[in-house]
Amino acid sequence: MRFFRYILPILFLLPMSSIRAQERTVTIKASATVVDKTELELVTMKDLDIDASTAVNGKVYVSAQRDTKSALMIVKGKVNASFRVTFTPLVEIPNSTGKGSLLIKYEMVGSQTDNQSASEPIDAAERTLKISSEGRYYFWLGGQIDISNARPGKYNGNFTIEIEYI
Amino acid sequence: MKPTIRPIVLLLISFLLLNGHAMAQRISFGLYAGEGILLEPMGLAELNFNTKQPLIFASQSVSILKQDQASAIIRITGRLDQEITASISASPTLDLNTSHIPLSIRFAYYNAGAASPSDNEIKATAIELPLGFSSFTFPFKKNLTGIPAPPPTPINSNYTSPQGTAYLVIYGNLGPVPSDAAAGYYNGDINIRVEYATN
């Protein structure tokens, strides 16, 4: 009996270590990706050249992959880093001096090397690409330009492209 | 030593030995504890500051506001006749190896009682807690009459409590990002604990 007098109180203590509050918990993640401002740069090397004299049925087509009139942009960034690119594929540019507008349906191709004909099509949806071992990625921009509603005047528009590290 | 004293001394020694394995914990002695409470993050279960500002650079600060699309929502389901206590703890920094960015979390609660409120409705109506609060108690459904709610029906086999739904909105401030912060992915955890109030 003396044995139980010592052991029983200890046995009562042991289950306490397994008591847990009956709460409900959930954990969510807080996150942020910080980029170095100097690391990712987009440089326009050549603008898109639209020659209205080549229009067929009111439309001028500049092939991004084959035409020398396509625009050229270079991404300079961290070697072998992945990045995401998106762009606005359809833009209407109004005549800044009168009536009329241009409707441009952009097409874009890209490559890790300065080789336009070997480039691959980039669609407007979010796309993941990789910067080359030289820290470059090349984009060529062309598209179909509808000039059927255009009137003589001055047309200035922007092509919006967003790139960011992943 | 007297024989009657000896067991007491041994008991005290046992206490000391067990103390080495003790863990800090909060024990709820409430009748309902946390039973039947369901916590569900809605959406991506992440407070991603890049959703508010895609490119975050050194020296910048980013604030996700309550009504922003980037704020996170947690749905709480449980006994409608109970009050609940929500406690939130978060890392004071988002971390990437040895780089740290200050993080300050804020939260709001929604208990307006709408059947299936939209995210926008939850965020617009949720009541913000003052900065610095990390634990608060509120009823599942806001009492609009001003009359105290009746006491909860005791648990018995013939009674099923009606279920209520409330929401927590999590948001906050990041930064300023230190000027020498390494570029990359920073992260930290936000822990949310909910239990029935024991008042």
Interface residues (C-beta under 8 A of the other chain):
Chain A: R5 Y6 P9 I10 L13 L14 S17 I19 R20 A21 Q22 E23 R24 T25 V26 T27 I28 K29 A30 S31 A32 T33 V34 V35 D36 K37 E39 E162 E164 Y165
Chain B: P7 L10 L11 S14 F15 L18 H21 A22 M23 Q25 R26 I27 S28 A33 G34 E35 I37 L38 L39 E40 P41 A45 E46 L47 N48 F49 N50 P54 L55 I56 F57 A58 V62 A72 I74 A90 S91 L94 L96 I101 L103 I105 I170 G172 L174 V177 A181 A182 A183 G184 Y185 Y186 N187 G188 D189 I190 N191 I192 R193 V194 E195
